[in-house]
Amino acid sequence: MGQGMSEKKPVRPHPQSGRRSLVPGAGIVLAVILGAWLFWPKGQAPLPGVTYKPAYIEAAEMLHLAQVLSSDALEGRAAGTAGNEAARGFIHKRFEEIGLLPLPGFGGYTHTFPIVPREADAAPIIGANLIGFIPGRTPGEGPALLITAHYDHLGIREGEIYNGADDNASGASALVAVAEYFALNRPEHDIVIAALDAEEIGLLGARAVARMEGLEMSRVALNMNLDMVGRSEAGELYVAGTYHSPGLVPVIEALAERAPVTLLMGHDRPEDGPDDWTLQSDHGVFHQMGLPILYFGVEDHPGYHNPGDDFEFLTPDFFVRAADTLVMAAMAVDAELPRIYSLRRNPAAETDQPEGNAE
Ligand SMILES: [Zn+2]
């Protein structure tokens, strides 16, 4: 069981409506409380349940961030809540620590966007994406790679906290781990790193990225999206998107031969019906814009979208292997980005993204 966390989660009746309004500063208080925890020993300490020695990522840092993001204290990180704000604070701190640049032309990582809440009488919500930039060999020129992962989750429902350890504390912390590798090892092409908000209520963070000023979507050759990459007893990681861009198949086939997980292409055909993941997370927005996508995620498991999606149920050895595989995938895509750019289907449809109405 988790480090003294299993006896957590008393059922606390929280009135839904109160929670949705933005509580200025509460997140900061939470951040301070958890800050002490954040400095809990890391480094070379043996990682419980991890035998694999990663070649590319800092496993202790990644697991620690995933544990913090999925802790009860962040109360399921629903968009517009104090827990969501605190989660953003931790990711922001990691962006700084690994030396990510803001997007050219911007002074910081945070990009807010309005969200129209589902409930008519609810207060407006401000969503916030964190976007960092890693320059390639010719910054500002040529094709670019957009790597995304959402950090929000479902919050508290009927008094139960939905911690979303796999969905998507795993993807958000893997995103930081991948970014750290390229911040230390300059890629061939520019890479945009985006920790997205409000995925759970309509892919709203991704829609905000698609229509934002100052991010040249016309240069983006491919979106790589990470959502649920930390829990697989079978050791299997799926990649969806090659059905729509067959030119990506040789890249993934070569990667699958070297990857420290079982990497499977699939879940992207219309005939897959409800198991077609093409539109089921943030990559769906970029797919609809005609961009090639590679979505990495595990097969659904019992924790999916229920209060049981906790850190102690992640499979850490697989999680670390999956994160190494994600670095290898980004390296492989980076090496062929000019060719991959030619796989874009319909550049004209770039801007018609609808406003941020919560689903
Ligand atoms: Zn998700």
Boltz pocket constraint, residues with backbone or C-beta under 6 A from the ligand:
constraints:
  - pocket:
      binder: B
      contacts: [[A, 150], [A, 152], [A, 167], [A, 168], [A, 199], [A, 227], [A, 228], [A, 281]]
      max_distance: 6.0
